């Protein structure tokens, strides 16, 4: 995944929200990317991953829905396009964008001027020697030749560093040209041909980065040696190298446009394939107001049970035992809200929602290396979420708030934080919890929903469906009995639970 995220790490685009690493981890986005990825090129993979990690101001894929429909039914294009894109499926192609963005490439116009002088000096000195027959001039010519040899082989060392990424940049330009030659693909960016023409001088210079072929025949070695001497004499490689670097900086914006064009085309065809292999999907409807989902499911869960709900001016306390599906439901909502806004695809029969940011705190753990306790990490994460969600529409997904501290303080702190988050009426909060005390404390702003389990004939089962009525069965204790706990333990637990239930009535 390190190679795939290189574009995301370097790209600082203007977006509604950049999904941070904590939210990425909590929503299992790396696993989600692996599942939905049907791209064929390294650049396509990087583009799709970056797309998932940015919620845009306006949906990027939505304008291409008509193109997606045409591609879906164009059998000829569906055969040709993957074959072209696969030509850029190379490990070194992951470094192309790094090459476009980096600022430490050694180049300068002054260096080019100096190389020009050193390129002409051997010829001038040798010509002067044949005229004046001065041994001093000959020695000076030989000295300049050795200086040029040093410069030549230093340039070769630099060329070797970029011997992987530069040829792949060349392949990217060639691929973009072939894609633009196809009328159906050129529709993705009608202006791309202009950008390709701008980088043609750079493409012609990129041959210097090709590795020399291993030579074994005697004649081939002689030819290579003579060619190498000519290159040294005229400083061919250093000059080409520096011109390439200058053109790389000069045409940076065009190269970015070409990179985005190739990545977008690959991503679009990937979305078509994804939609075809899933049980069902919908195009999201973006409207101000409540989030309304019908038969929403998680793409990563095999045979996932779908759920429908409407968040009409209220948030949800999601309750249930472990394994009942409450945290999976919270993730399901988050994943679909993200996919709706990034790849214009939701895994539901219908999904209506306002454009919104996503804040997540689910999979918290101790950070021994950073010297932070579980509770302190919770506090820091929640402080970040409180700061980020005071305005606009926000989807806030939480799991077991402040479980790193004692019961009384956990419930008090959770109630206060959730009250604060709910004070922004545009926030939709889904919090998975075992703390039933929060139901009464937050009854004005939160609706409780339940995920329950059934124990029949000694077997434990879950239906993973939303319930709006609380189960009266104490199945958590019955599970102890099911798994063979001593009878005195089970009876003790039932008695204690009954005592606390009466106290709460």
The 8 nearest C-alpha neighbors of each residue, nearest first, counted from 0:
[[1, 3, 2, 4, 29, 5, 33, 48],
 [2, 0, 4, 3, 5, 8, 93, 6],
 [3, 1, 5, 0, 4, 93, 94, 45],
 [2, 4, 45, 0, 1, 5, 44, 93],
 [3, 5, 7, 1, 6, 2, 45, 8],
 [6, 4, 8, 2, 7, 3, 9, 1],
 [5, 7, 9, 8, 4, 10, 45, 96],
 [6, 8, 49, 4, 10, 5, 9, 48],
 [7, 9, 5, 6, 10, 4, 11, 49],
 [10, 8, 6, 7, 5, 11, 97, 100],
 [9, 11, 7, 8, 6, 12, 49, 5],
 [12, 10, 9, 13, 7, 8, 14, 17],
 [13, 11, 10, 14, 53, 17, 7, 55],
 [12, 14, 11, 15, 55, 56, 16, 17],
 [15, 13, 55, 16, 56, 12, 54, 53],
 [14, 16, 56, 55, 54, 17, 13, 356],
 [17, 15, 54, 14, 53, 18, 356, 55],
 [16, 18, 53, 52, 19, 54, 14, 15],
 [19, 17, 52, 53, 16, 22, 23, 20],
 [20, 18, 22, 21, 17, 23, 52, 24],
 [19, 21, 23, 22, 24, 18, 25, 52],
 [22, 20, 24, 23, 19, 25, 359, 360],
 [23, 21, 25, 359, 24, 20, 19, 26],
 [22, 24, 20, 28, 21, 26, 25, 27],
 [23, 25, 27, 21, 22, 26, 20, 28],
 [24, 26, 22, 362, 361, 23, 27, 21],
 [25, 27, 28, 23, 24, 330, 22, 334],
 [28, 26, 24, 30, 25, 29, 23, 31],
 [27, 29, 31, 23, 26, 30, 32, 24],
 [28, 30, 32, 31, 27, 33, 23, 24],
 [29, 31, 33, 28, 32, 27, 34, 299],
 [32, 30, 28, 34, 29, 33, 27, 35],
 [31, 33, 29, 35, 34, 30, 36, 28],
 [34, 32, 30, 36, 31, 35, 29, 28],
 [33, 35, 31, 32, 36, 30, 299, 37],
 [36, 34, 32, 33, 273, 31, 37, 270],
 [35, 37, 33, 34, 38, 32, 269, 44],
 [38, 36, 269, 35, 39, 272, 273, 270],
 [37, 39, 269, 265, 43, 36, 44, 40],
 [38, 40, 85, 84, 81, 88, 37, 43],
 [41, 39, 88, 43, 87, 85, 84, 42],
 [40, 42, 88, 44, 43, 93, 92, 87],
 [41, 43, 45, 40, 262, 44, 46, 93],
 [44, 42, 262, 40, 46, 265, 41, 45],
 [45, 43, 41, 47, 42, 46, 38, 48],
 [44, 46, 3, 42, 48, 43, 47, 6],
 [45, 47, 43, 262, 49, 44, 48, 42],
 [48, 46, 50, 44, 49, 45, 266, 43],
 [49, 47, 45, 51, 50, 46, 44, 52],
 [48, 50, 7, 52, 46, 51, 47, 45],
 [49, 51, 47, 48, 52, 53, 341, 46],
 [52, 50, 48, 49, 53, 341, 47, 338],
 [51, 53, 18, 49, 50, 17, 48, 54],
 [54, 52, 17, 50, 51, 16, 18, 55],
 [53, 55, 16, 15, 341, 14, 340, 17],
 [56, 54, 14, 15, 57, 53, 58, 16],
 [55, 57, 15, 14, 58, 54, 354, 13],
 [58, 56, 55, 59, 340, 54, 15, 354],
 [57, 59, 61, 60, 340, 55, 341, 56],
 [60, 58, 61, 57, 62, 341, 55, 342],
 [59, 61, 63, 62, 58, 342, 343, 64],
 [60, 62, 63, 64, 58, 59, 343, 342],
 [63, 61, 60, 64, 59, 65, 58, 66],
 [64, 62, 66, 61, 60, 65, 67, 187],
 [65, 63, 67, 66, 61, 62, 68, 60],
 [64, 66, 68, 67, 63, 69, 62, 70],
 [67, 65, 63, 69, 64, 68, 70, 187],
 [68, 66, 64, 70, 65, 69, 71, 63],
 [67, 69, 65, 71, 66, 70, 64, 72],
 [70, 68, 66, 71, 67, 72, 73, 65],
 [69, 71, 73, 67, 72, 68, 66, 77],
 [70, 72, 68, 69, 73, 67, 271, 74],
 [71, 73, 70, 69, 74, 68, 77, 67],
 [74, 72, 70, 76, 75, 71, 69, 77],
 [75, 73, 77, 76, 72, 78, 71, 70],
 [74, 76, 78, 77, 73, 79, 80, 72],
 [75, 77, 79, 78, 73, 74, 80, 70],
 [78, 76, 74, 75, 79, 80, 73, 81],
 [77, 79, 76, 75, 80, 74, 81, 82],
 [80, 78, 76, 82, 77, 81, 75, 83],
 [79, 81, 83, 82, 77, 76, 78, 84],
 [82, 80, 84, 83, 79, 85, 39, 78],
 [83, 81, 85, 80, 79, 84, 78, 86],
 [82, 84, 80, 81, 85, 86, 79, 174],
 [83, 85, 81, 86, 40, 82, 39, 87],
 [84, 86, 88, 39, 87, 40, 82, 83],
 [87, 85, 84, 88, 83, 82, 40, 89],
 [86, 88, 40, 85, 89, 84, 41, 92],
 [89, 87, 40, 41, 85, 86, 39, 90],
 [90, 88, 92, 91, 87, 41, 93, 40],
 [89, 91, 92, 93, 88, 41, 94, 2],
 [92, 90, 163, 93, 164, 89, 94, 167],
 [93, 91, 167, 94, 89, 95, 90, 41],
 [92, 94, 91, 95, 41, 2, 90, 42],
 [95, 93, 97, 92, 164, 96, 91, 98],
 [96, 94, 98, 92, 97, 164, 93, 168],
 [95, 97, 99, 98, 94, 100, 6, 93],
 [98, 96, 94, 100, 95, 99, 101, 9],
 [97, 99, 95, 96, 101, 100, 94, 164],
 [100, 98, 96, 97, 101, 251, 95, 254],
 [101, 99, 97, 98, 96, 102, 9, 251],
 [100, 102, 98, 103, 97, 99, 104, 96],
 [103, 101, 104, 100, 248, 99, 98, 105],
 [102, 104, 101, 105, 106, 100, 98, 244],
 [103, 105, 102, 106, 101, 244, 98, 248],
 [106, 104, 103, 107, 244, 241, 102, 157],
 [105, 107, 241, 244, 104, 245, 110, 108],
 [108, 106, 110, 109, 111, 105, 245, 241],
 [107, 109, 111, 110, 112, 106, 245, 241],
 [110, 108, 112, 111, 107, 113, 114, 106],
 [109, 111, 113, 107, 108, 112, 114, 106],
 [110, 112, 108, 114, 109, 113, 115, 238],
 [113, 111, 115, 109, 110, 114, 108, 116],
 [114, 112, 110, 116, 115, 111, 109, 117],
 [113, 115, 117, 111, 116, 112, 118, 110],
 [116, 114, 118, 112, 113, 117, 111, 119],
 [115, 117, 113, 119, 118, 114, 120, 112],
 [118, 116, 114, 120, 119, 115, 113, 147],
 [117, 119, 233, 115, 116, 234, 120, 114],
 [118, 120, 116, 117, 122, 121, 123, 115],
 [119, 121, 123, 117, 122, 118, 124, 116],
 [122, 120, 124, 140, 123, 119, 125, 143],
 [121, 123, 125, 120, 124, 119, 126, 118],
 [124, 122, 120, 126, 121, 125, 127, 119],
 [123, 125, 127, 121, 126, 140, 122, 120],
 [126, 124, 128, 122, 127, 123, 121, 129],
 [125, 127, 123, 129, 124, 128, 122, 130],
 [128, 126, 124, 130, 125, 129, 131, 123],
 [129, 127, 132, 125, 131, 130, 126, 133],
 [128, 130, 126, 132, 127, 131, 125, 133],
 [131, 129, 127, 128, 132, 126, 133, 125],
 [130, 132, 128, 133, 129, 127, 136, 126],
 [133, 131, 128, 129, 130, 134, 127, 136],
 [132, 134, 135, 131, 136, 128, 137, 127],
 [135, 133, 137, 136, 138, 132, 128, 139],
 [136, 134, 138, 133, 137, 139, 128, 140],
 [135, 137, 139, 134, 133, 138, 128, 140],
 [138, 136, 134, 140, 139, 135, 128, 141],
 [139, 137, 141, 135, 140, 136, 134, 142],
 [138, 140, 142, 136, 137, 141, 135, 143],
 [141, 139, 137, 143, 121, 138, 142, 124],
 [140, 142, 144, 138, 139, 143, 137, 145],
 [141, 143, 139, 145, 144, 140, 138, 146],
 [144, 142, 146, 140, 145, 141, 147, 139],
 [143, 145, 141, 147, 142, 146, 148, 140],
 [144, 146, 148, 142, 147, 143, 149, 141],
 [147, 145, 143, 149, 148, 144, 142, 150],
 [146, 148, 150, 144, 145, 149, 231, 151],
 [147, 149, 145, 151, 231, 146, 150, 144],
 [150, 148, 146, 151, 147, 152, 153, 145],
 [149, 151, 147, 153, 148, 152, 154, 146],
 [152, 150, 148, 154, 149, 153, 231, 147],
 [151, 153, 155, 154, 149, 150, 148, 156],
 [154, 152, 156, 150, 155, 151, 149, 157],
 [153, 155, 157, 151, 152, 237, 156, 158],
 [156, 154, 152, 158, 153, 157, 159, 151],
 [155, 157, 153, 159, 154, 158, 152, 160],
 [158, 156, 154, 160, 159, 155, 153, 161],
 [159, 157, 155, 161, 156, 160, 208, 162],
 [158, 160, 162, 156, 157, 161, 155, 208],
 [161, 159, 157, 158, 162, 156, 163, 164],
 [162, 160, 158, 163, 159, 164, 165, 157],
 [163, 161, 159, 208, 160, 158, 165, 164],
 [162, 164, 91, 161, 165, 166, 167, 160],
 [163, 165, 167, 91, 161, 95, 94, 166],
 [164, 166, 168, 167, 161, 163, 162, 169],
 [167, 165, 169, 168, 164, 163, 170, 162],
 [168, 166, 170, 164, 169, 92, 165, 171],
 [169, 167, 171, 165, 170, 166, 95, 164],
 [168, 170, 166, 167, 172, 171, 202, 173],
 [171, 169, 167, 173, 168, 172, 174, 166],
 [172, 170, 168, 174, 169, 173, 167, 175],
 [171, 173, 175, 169, 174, 170, 176, 168],
 [172, 174, 170, 176, 171, 175, 169, 177],
 [175, 173, 171, 177, 176, 172, 170, 178],
 [176, 174, 178, 172, 177, 173, 179, 171],
 [175, 177, 173, 179, 174, 178, 172, 180],
 [178, 176, 174, 180, 175, 179, 173, 181],
 [177, 179, 175, 180, 181, 176, 184, 174],
 [180, 178, 185, 176, 181, 177, 175, 184],
 [179, 181, 177, 178, 182, 176, 185, 184],
 [180, 182, 179, 184, 178, 183, 185, 177],
 [183, 181, 185, 184, 180, 186, 179, 178],
 [184, 182, 181, 185, 186, 187, 76, 66],
 [185, 183, 186, 181, 182, 187, 178, 179],
 [184, 186, 179, 182, 187, 189, 183, 188],
 [187, 185, 184, 188, 189, 183, 182, 66],
 [186, 188, 185, 184, 189, 264, 63, 260],
 [187, 189, 186, 190, 191, 185, 260, 184],
 [188, 190, 186, 185, 191, 187, 192, 179],
 [191, 189, 188, 192, 193, 194, 185, 186],
 [190, 192, 194, 193, 188, 189, 195, 257],
 [193, 191, 195, 194, 190, 196, 179, 189],
 [194, 192, 196, 191, 195, 190, 197, 253],
 [193, 195, 253, 197, 191, 192, 196, 198],
 [194, 196, 192, 197, 193, 198, 191, 199],
 [197, 195, 193, 199, 194, 198, 192, 200],
 [196, 198, 194, 195, 199, 193, 253, 250],
 [197, 199, 201, 195, 196, 200, 202, 250],
 [198, 200, 202, 196, 201, 197, 203, 195],
 [201, 199, 203, 202, 198, 204, 197, 246],
 [202, 200, 204, 198, 199, 203, 246, 243],
 [201, 203, 199, 205, 204, 200, 169, 198],
 [202, 204, 200, 201, 205, 199, 206, 169],
 [205, 203, 201, 202, 206, 243, 239, 207],
 [204, 206, 207, 202, 203, 208, 201, 169],
 [205, 207, 208, 209, 204, 203, 166, 202],
 [208, 206, 205, 209, 236, 204, 239, 240],
 [209, 207, 162, 206, 158, 205, 210, 165],
 [210, 208, 206, 207, 162, 211, 166, 205],
 [209, 211, 208, 212, 162, 159, 207, 158],
 [212, 210, 213, 209, 214, 208, 223, 207],
 [211, 213, 214, 210, 209, 215, 223, 219],
 [212, 214, 211, 215, 210, 220, 216, 219],
 [215, 213, 220, 212, 216, 219, 223, 217],
 [214, 216, 217, 213, 220, 219, 218, 212],
 [217, 215, 219, 218, 214, 220, 221, 213],
 [218, 216, 220, 219, 221, 215, 214, 222],
 [219, 217, 221, 220, 216, 222, 223, 215],
 [218, 220, 222, 216, 221, 217, 223, 214],
 [219, 221, 223, 217, 218, 222, 214, 224],
 [222, 220, 218, 224, 219, 223, 225, 217],
 [221, 223, 219, 225, 220, 224, 226, 218],
 [222, 224, 220, 226, 221, 225, 227, 219],
 [225, 223, 227, 221, 226, 222, 220, 228],
 [226, 224, 228, 222, 227, 223, 221, 229],
 [225, 227, 223, 229, 224, 228, 222, 230],
 [226, 228, 224, 230, 225, 229, 223, 231],
 [229, 227, 231, 225, 230, 226, 232, 224],
 [228, 230, 232, 226, 231, 227, 233, 225],
 [229, 231, 227, 235, 228, 233, 234, 232],
 [232, 230, 234, 228, 148, 229, 233, 151],
 [231, 233, 229, 230, 234, 228, 144, 147],
 [232, 234, 118, 235, 230, 231, 229, 119],
 [235, 233, 231, 230, 237, 236, 118, 232],
 [234, 236, 230, 233, 238, 237, 239, 231],
 [235, 237, 239, 238, 234, 240, 207, 151],
 [238, 236, 240, 154, 239, 234, 235, 151],
 [239, 237, 241, 240, 236, 235, 242, 234],
 [240, 238, 242, 236, 237, 241, 243, 204],
 [239, 241, 237, 243, 238, 242, 236, 244],
 [240, 242, 244, 238, 243, 239, 106, 237],
 [243, 241, 245, 239, 244, 240, 246, 238],
 [244, 242, 246, 240, 241, 245, 204, 201],
 [243, 245, 247, 241, 242, 246, 106, 240],
 [244, 246, 242, 248, 247, 243, 249, 241],
 [247, 245, 249, 243, 248, 244, 201, 250],
 [246, 248, 244, 245, 250, 249, 251, 243],
 [249, 247, 251, 245, 246, 250, 244, 99],
 [248, 250, 246, 247, 251, 245, 252, 244],
 [251, 249, 253, 247, 248, 252, 246, 254],
 [250, 252, 254, 248, 253, 249, 247, 255],
 [253, 251, 255, 254, 250, 256, 249, 194],
 [254, 252, 256, 194, 250, 255, 251, 257],
 [253, 255, 257, 251, 256, 252, 258, 250],
 [254, 256, 252, 258, 253, 257, 259, 251],
 [255, 257, 253, 259, 254, 258, 260, 252],
 [258, 256, 260, 254, 259, 255, 253, 261],
 [257, 259, 255, 261, 256, 260, 254, 262],
 [260, 258, 262, 256, 257, 261, 263, 255],
 [261, 259, 257, 263, 262, 258, 256, 264],
 [260, 262, 264, 258, 263, 259, 175, 257],
 [263, 261, 43, 259, 46, 265, 42, 260],
 [262, 264, 266, 260, 265, 261, 259, 267],
 [265, 263, 267, 261, 266, 262, 260, 268],
 [264, 266, 43, 262, 263, 268, 267, 38],
 [267, 265, 269, 263, 264, 268, 47, 43],
 [268, 266, 270, 264, 269, 265, 263, 271],
 [267, 269, 271, 270, 265, 266, 264, 272],
 [270, 268, 37, 266, 38, 272, 267, 271],
 [271, 269, 273, 267, 272, 268, 274, 266],
 [272, 270, 268, 274, 269, 273, 275, 71],
 [273, 271, 275, 269, 270, 274, 276, 268],
 [274, 272, 270, 275, 276, 271, 35, 269],
 [273, 275, 271, 272, 277, 276, 270, 280],
 [274, 276, 272, 273, 277, 271, 278, 279],
 [275, 277, 273, 274, 272, 278, 279, 271],
 [276, 278, 279, 274, 275, 273, 280, 298],
 [279, 277, 276, 280, 275, 274, 346, 298],
 [280, 278, 277, 346, 347, 348, 281, 274],
 [281, 279, 346, 347, 345, 348, 274, 344],
 [282, 280, 345, 349, 348, 347, 344, 283],
 [281, 283, 344, 343, 345, 284, 280, 349],
 [284, 282, 350, 339, 351, 281, 345, 285],
 [283, 285, 351, 350, 286, 352, 282, 349],
 [286, 284, 353, 352, 351, 283, 354, 287],
 [287, 285, 353, 352, 288, 284, 351, 354],
 [286, 288, 353, 352, 285, 289, 354, 290],
 [287, 289, 286, 353, 290, 352, 311, 312],
 [290, 288, 311, 310, 291, 352, 312, 309],
 [289, 291, 352, 310, 351, 309, 292, 288],
 [290, 292, 309, 351, 350, 308, 289, 310],
 [293, 291, 350, 307, 308, 349, 295, 309],
 [292, 294, 307, 349, 348, 295, 347, 350],
 [293, 295, 306, 305, 307, 347, 348, 296],
 [294, 296, 347, 305, 306, 293, 346, 292],
 [297, 295, 305, 346, 303, 347, 331, 298],
 [296, 298, 331, 299, 300, 303, 346, 295],
 [299, 297, 300, 296, 346, 301, 303, 277],
 [298, 300, 297, 301, 31, 34, 30, 303],
 [299, 301, 303, 297, 298, 302, 296, 304],
 [302, 300, 303, 299, 298, 297, 304, 296],
 [303, 301, 300, 304, 298, 305, 296, 297],
 [302, 304, 300, 301, 296, 305, 297, 298],
 [305, 303, 463, 296, 302, 306, 464, 462],
 [304, 306, 296, 294, 295, 303, 307, 464],
 [307, 305, 294, 295, 464, 465, 293, 308],
 [308, 306, 293, 294, 292, 295, 305, 309],
 [307, 309, 292, 291, 293, 310, 306, 290],
 [308, 310, 291, 311, 290, 292, 289, 307],
 [309, 311, 290, 289, 313, 312, 291, 314],
 [310, 312, 289, 313, 309, 290, 288, 314],
 [313, 311, 310, 289, 424, 314, 425, 444],
 [314, 312, 444, 311, 445, 310, 446, 315],
 [313, 315, 445, 428, 427, 429, 446, 444],
 [316, 314, 446, 429, 445, 447, 317, 428],
 [315, 317, 447, 430, 446, 429, 431, 448],
 [318, 316, 431, 448, 430, 449, 315, 325],
 [319, 317, 449, 432, 433, 431, 448, 316],
 [320, 318, 450, 449, 451, 323, 325, 321],
 [319, 321, 323, 322, 475, 451, 318, 433],
 [320, 322, 323, 319, 324, 325, 326, 475],
 [323, 321, 324, 320, 325, 461, 319, 326],
 [324, 322, 321, 320, 450, 451, 325, 461],
 [325, 323, 327, 322, 463, 326, 328, 450],
 [324, 326, 328, 327, 323, 317, 450, 431],
 [327, 325, 329, 328, 324, 431, 330, 398],
 [328, 326, 330, 324, 329, 325, 331, 297],
 [327, 329, 331, 325, 326, 330, 324, 332],
 [328, 330, 326, 332, 327, 331, 396, 325],
 [331, 329, 333, 327, 328, 332, 334, 26],
 [332, 330, 328, 297, 334, 329, 333, 327],
 [331, 333, 335, 330, 329, 334, 336, 328],
 [334, 332, 330, 336, 331, 335, 337, 329],
 [335, 333, 337, 331, 336, 332, 330, 338],
 [334, 336, 338, 337, 345, 332, 333, 339],
 [335, 337, 339, 333, 334, 338, 332, 340],
 [336, 338, 334, 335, 340, 339, 341, 333],
 [339, 337, 335, 341, 340, 342, 336, 344],
 [340, 338, 343, 344, 345, 336, 337, 341],
 [339, 341, 337, 338, 343, 58, 54, 342],
 [342, 340, 338, 343, 339, 51, 54, 50],
 [341, 343, 338, 344, 60, 339, 340, 270],
 [344, 342, 339, 340, 341, 60, 61, 282],
 [343, 345, 339, 282, 342, 338, 281, 283],
 [346, 344, 339, 335, 281, 280, 347, 338],
 [345, 347, 280, 296, 295, 281, 279, 335],
 [346, 348, 295, 294, 349, 280, 345, 281],
 [347, 349, 293, 294, 281, 280, 295, 350],
 [350, 348, 347, 293, 281, 292, 351, 283],
 [351, 349, 292, 283, 291, 284, 352, 293],
 [352, 350, 284, 291, 290, 285, 283, 292],
 [351, 353, 290, 285, 286, 289, 284, 350],
 [352, 354, 287, 286, 285, 355, 288, 290],
 [355, 353, 285, 352, 392, 340, 356, 286],
 [356, 354, 392, 393, 353, 394, 357, 391],
 [355, 357, 393, 394, 16, 392, 358, 354],
 [356, 358, 394, 393, 395, 359, 355, 333],
 [359, 357, 395, 394, 396, 384, 356, 22],
 [360, 358, 396, 22, 395, 397, 361, 357],
 [361, 359, 397, 396, 362, 398, 25, 363],
 [360, 362, 398, 397, 25, 363, 359, 396],
 [363, 361, 25, 360, 364, 24, 398, 21],
 [364, 362, 361, 360, 377, 373, 365, 376],
 [363, 365, 373, 366, 362, 376, 372, 377],
 [364, 366, 373, 372, 367, 371, 363, 376],
 [367, 365, 371, 369, 368, 370, 364, 372],
 [366, 368, 370, 369, 365, 371, 372, 364],
 [367, 369, 370, 366, 371, 365, 372, 364],
 [368, 370, 366, 367, 371, 365, 372, 376],
 [369, 371, 367, 368, 366, 372, 365, 375],
 [372, 370, 366, 369, 375, 367, 376, 365],
 [373, 371, 375, 365, 374, 376, 366, 370],
 [372, 374, 365, 376, 375, 364, 403, 377],
 [373, 375, 403, 377, 376, 372, 378, 401],
 [374, 376, 378, 372, 377, 373, 371, 379],
 [375, 377, 379, 373, 378, 374, 380, 372],
 [378, 376, 374, 380, 375, 379, 381, 373],
 [377, 379, 375, 381, 376, 380, 382, 374],
 [380, 378, 382, 376, 381, 377, 375, 383],
 [381, 379, 383, 377, 382, 378, 376, 384],
 [380, 382, 384, 378, 383, 379, 385, 377],
 [383, 381, 379, 385, 380, 384, 378, 386],
 [382, 384, 380, 386, 381, 385, 387, 379],
 [383, 385, 381, 387, 386, 382, 388, 358],
 [386, 384, 382, 383, 387, 388, 381, 420],
 [385, 387, 383, 384, 388, 382, 389, 381],
 [388, 386, 384, 385, 389, 383, 390, 358],
 [389, 387, 390, 385, 386, 384, 393, 391],
 [388, 390, 387, 423, 386, 385, 391, 420],
 [391, 389, 388, 423, 392, 425, 387, 393],
 [392, 390, 425, 393, 389, 388, 355, 426],
 [391, 393, 355, 425, 426, 356, 390, 354],
 [394, 392, 356, 426, 355, 357, 395, 388],
 [393, 395, 357, 427, 426, 428, 356, 358],
 [396, 394, 428, 358, 359, 357, 427, 393],
 [397, 395, 359, 429, 430, 428, 358, 360],
 [398, 396, 430, 360, 361, 359, 431, 429],
 [397, 399, 431, 361, 430, 400, 432, 360],
 [400, 398, 432, 402, 431, 401, 397, 433],
 [399, 401, 402, 398, 413, 397, 409, 432],
 [402, 400, 403, 409, 404, 377, 399, 374],
 [401, 403, 404, 400, 399, 409, 405, 374],
 [402, 404, 374, 401, 373, 405, 377, 409],
 [403, 405, 402, 409, 401, 374, 406, 408],
 [406, 404, 408, 409, 407, 403, 402, 410],
 [405, 407, 409, 408, 410, 404, 402, 411],
 [408, 406, 409, 410, 405, 411, 412, 404],
 [407, 409, 411, 410, 406, 405, 412, 404],
 [410, 408, 406, 412, 401, 407, 411, 405],
 [409, 411, 413, 407, 408, 412, 414, 406],
 [412, 410, 408, 414, 409, 413, 407, 415],
 [411, 413, 415, 409, 414, 410, 408, 416],
 [414, 412, 410, 416, 415, 411, 409, 400],
 [413, 415, 411, 417, 412, 416, 410, 418],
 [414, 416, 418, 412, 413, 417, 419, 411],
 [417, 415, 419, 413, 418, 414, 412, 420],
 [416, 418, 420, 414, 419, 415, 413, 421],
 [419, 417, 421, 415, 416, 420, 414, 422],
 [418, 420, 416, 422, 417, 421, 415, 423],
 [419, 421, 417, 422, 418, 423, 416, 385],
 [420, 422, 418, 423, 419, 417, 424, 426],
 [423, 421, 419, 420, 424, 418, 426, 389],
 [422, 424, 421, 425, 426, 389, 420, 390],
 [425, 423, 426, 422, 421, 312, 427, 313],
 [426, 424, 392, 423, 391, 427, 393, 390],
 [427, 425, 393, 424, 392, 423, 394, 428],
 [426, 428, 394, 314, 395, 393, 425, 429],
 [429, 427, 395, 314, 396, 394, 426, 315],
 [430, 428, 315, 396, 316, 314, 397, 395],
 [429, 431, 397, 316, 398, 317, 396, 432],
 [432, 430, 317, 398, 399, 318, 326, 316],
 [431, 433, 399, 434, 318, 317, 430, 398],
 [432, 434, 318, 435, 319, 399, 431, 320],
 [435, 433, 436, 432, 437, 410, 318, 438],
 [434, 436, 437, 438, 433, 318, 432, 439],
 [435, 437, 434, 438, 439, 440, 410, 433],
 [438, 436, 440, 435, 439, 441, 434, 414],
 [439, 437, 436, 441, 435, 440, 442, 447],
 [438, 440, 442, 437, 441, 436, 435, 443],
 [439, 441, 437, 438, 442, 436, 414, 443],
 [442, 440, 439, 438, 443, 445, 437, 444],
 [441, 443, 439, 445, 438, 444, 440, 446],
 [444, 442, 441, 445, 446, 440, 313, 439],
 [443, 445, 313, 442, 441, 314, 446, 421],
 [446, 444, 314, 315, 442, 313, 441, 443],
 [445, 447, 315, 316, 314, 448, 442, 313],
 [448, 446, 316, 315, 317, 445, 438, 449],
 [449, 447, 467, 317, 466, 318, 316, 465],
 [450, 448, 318, 466, 319, 465, 317, 467],
 [451, 449, 319, 323, 465, 463, 325, 466],
 [450, 452, 319, 323, 449, 461, 453, 320],
 [451, 453, 461, 460, 323, 454, 462, 459],
 [452, 454, 460, 459, 461, 455, 451, 474],
 [455, 453, 459, 458, 457, 460, 456, 452],
 [454, 456, 458, 457, 453, 459, 460, 452],
 [457, 455, 458, 454, 459, 453, 481, 460],
 [456, 458, 455, 454, 481, 459, 478, 480],
 [459, 457, 454, 455, 456, 460, 481, 453],
 [458, 460, 454, 453, 457, 455, 452, 461],
 [461, 459, 453, 452, 454, 458, 462, 455],
 [462, 460, 452, 463, 323, 453, 451, 459],
 [461, 463, 464, 460, 452, 451, 304, 323],
 [464, 462, 324, 461, 450, 323, 304, 465],
 [465, 463, 462, 306, 450, 466, 304, 305],
 [464, 466, 450, 449, 448, 306, 467, 463],
 [467, 465, 449, 468, 448, 450, 464, 469],
 [466, 468, 448, 449, 469, 465, 447, 446],
 [469, 467, 466, 470, 449, 448, 447, 471],
 [468, 470, 471, 449, 467, 466, 448, 447],
 [469, 471, 472, 468, 451, 473, 449, 474],
 [472, 470, 469, 473, 474, 468, 451, 500],
 [473, 471, 470, 474, 475, 477, 469, 453],
 [474, 472, 475, 476, 471, 477, 470, 493],
 [473, 475, 477, 476, 472, 478, 452, 454],
 [474, 476, 478, 477, 473, 320, 479, 472],
 [475, 477, 479, 474, 478, 473, 489, 492],
 [476, 478, 474, 480, 479, 475, 481, 473],
 [477, 479, 481, 475, 480, 476, 474, 482],
 [480, 478, 476, 477, 482, 481, 484, 483],
 [479, 481, 477, 483, 478, 484, 482, 489],
 [482, 480, 478, 479, 483, 477, 457, 484],
 [481, 483, 479, 480, 484, 478, 477, 457],
 [482, 484, 480, 481, 485, 479, 486, 478],
 [483, 485, 480, 479, 482, 486, 488, 489],
 [486, 484, 488, 487, 483, 489, 480, 479],
 [487, 485, 489, 488, 490, 484, 480, 483],
 [488, 486, 490, 489, 485, 491, 484, 492],
 [489, 487, 491, 486, 485, 490, 492, 484],
 [488, 490, 486, 492, 491, 487, 493, 480],
 [491, 489, 493, 487, 492, 488, 486, 494],
 [490, 492, 488, 494, 489, 493, 487, 495],
 [491, 493, 489, 495, 490, 494, 496, 488],
 [494, 492, 496, 490, 495, 491, 497, 489],
 [495, 493, 497, 491, 496, 492, 490, 498],
 [494, 496, 498, 492, 497, 493, 491, 499],
 [497, 495, 493, 499, 498, 494, 492, 500],
 [496, 498, 500, 494, 495, 499, 493, 501],
 [497, 499, 495, 501, 496, 500, 494, 502],
 [500, 498, 502, 496, 501, 497, 503, 495],
 [499, 501, 497, 503, 502, 498, 496, 504],
 [502, 500, 504, 498, 503, 499, 497, 496],
 [503, 501, 499, 500, 504, 498, 497, 496],
 [502, 504, 500, 501, 499, 498, 436, 497],
 [503, 501, 502, 500, 499, 498, 497, 436]]
